[in-house]
């Protein structure tokens, strides 16, 4: 099983908007069960970063395969 880690920026966004984006939080946490790849929404890989459009947000993250970690770098409204 993979782990999902959040940058300070992403964690602050979640803290400030948590009640409004609970579904988005659960979708990001579900990455731990899918080897770090989205099963919903649209995504593309650009130079090792994954740009994921989901629930009206753009989530940018990296997969660290050797450690089985998904590192959420940024969450922004689309």
Backbone torsions as a table, in degrees:
resi	resn	phi	psi	omega
1	UNK	NA	141.0	-179.2
2	UNK	-87.5	160.6	174.1
3	UNK	-109.8	148.7	176.5
4	UNK	-112.6	120.7	177.6
5	UNK	-114.2	152.2	-177.6
6	UNK	-122.4	136.9	172.1
7	UNK	-67.3	166.3	178.0
8	UNK	-58.9	-41.8	179.1
9	UNK	-59.9	-47.6	-178.5
10	UNK	-66.4	-41.5	179.3
11	UNK	-63.6	-39.0	178.2
12	UNK	-65.5	-42.2	178.2
13	UNK	-60.3	-44.4	178.6
14	UNK	-63.3	-42.6	-179.5
15	UNK	-63.4	-43.1	-177.7
16	UNK	-71.9	-27.0	-172.8
17	UNK	-123.3	12.6	-171.5
18	UNK	-47.6	-48.3	-176.9
19	UNK	-65.3	-28.8	-177.3
20	UNK	-84.3	-23.7	-173.1
21	UNK	-125.1	34.7	-179.5
22	UNK	-58.0	-40.8	179.0
23	UNK	-61.9	-38.1	177.8
24	UNK	-65.2	-42.5	178.1
25	UNK	-58.4	-46.8	-179.3
26	UNK	-66.0	-33.8	176.5
27	UNK	-65.3	-40.4	178.6
28	UNK	-68.4	-40.5	178.2
29	UNK	-64.5	-29.7	179.2
30	UNK	-67.1	-15.9	175.6
31	UNK	-58.5	-25.8	-179.9
32	UNK	-67.2	-20.3	-178.1
33	UNK	-101.2	0.7	-176.9
34	UNK	-128.1	32.0	-179.6
35	UNK	55.8	29.6	175.6
36	UNK	79.5	13.1	179.0
37	UNK	-115.3	137.2	-178.9
38	UNK	-64.9	143.3	174.2
39	UNK	-106.9	-10.5	175.2
40	UNK	-131.9	160.0	-179.0
41	UNK	79.6	-179.7	179.7
42	UNK	-109.4	143.4	177.6
43	UNK	-147.5	158.8	172.9
44	UNK	-145.4	150.0	-179.8
45	UNK	-101.7	125.9	179.2
46	UNK	-130.9	112.7	178.5
47	UNK	48.9	46.5	175.7
48	UNK	85.4	-11.3	177.0
49	UNK	-98.9	144.2	178.2
50	UNK	-105.4	125.2	177.4
51	UNK	-104.9	115.1	-170.9
52	UNK	-121.3	120.9	175.6
53	UNK	-97.9	118.5	-178.0
54	UNK	-152.7	135.1	175.2
55	UNK	48.4	44.1	177.4
56	UNK	73.1	18.8	179.9
57	UNK	-131.7	152.6	169.4
58	UNK	-106.7	120.8	178.4
59	UNK	-109.0	127.3	177.8
60	UNK	-113.0	127.7	-179.3
61	UNK	-150.9	170.1	177.2
62	UNK	-125.2	146.5	174.0
63	UNK	-102.0	126.4	174.6
64	UNK	-106.7	88.6	-172.2
65	UNK	-59.2	-41.7	-176.2
66	UNK	-63.4	-31.0	179.8
67	UNK	-102.1	-4.4	-176.8
68	UNK	55.3	52.4	179.8
69	UNK	-126.3	136.2	170.1
70	UNK	-104.2	124.9	-178.3
71	UNK	-111.1	104.6	178.2
72	UNK	-75.9	117.7	-177.4
73	UNK	-92.6	-40.2	-172.8
74	UNK	-151.7	142.3	174.6
75	UNK	-131.3	122.1	-179.3
76	UNK	-139.8	146.3	173.3
77	UNK	-61.1	140.5	-179.4
78	UNK	-82.0	NA	NA
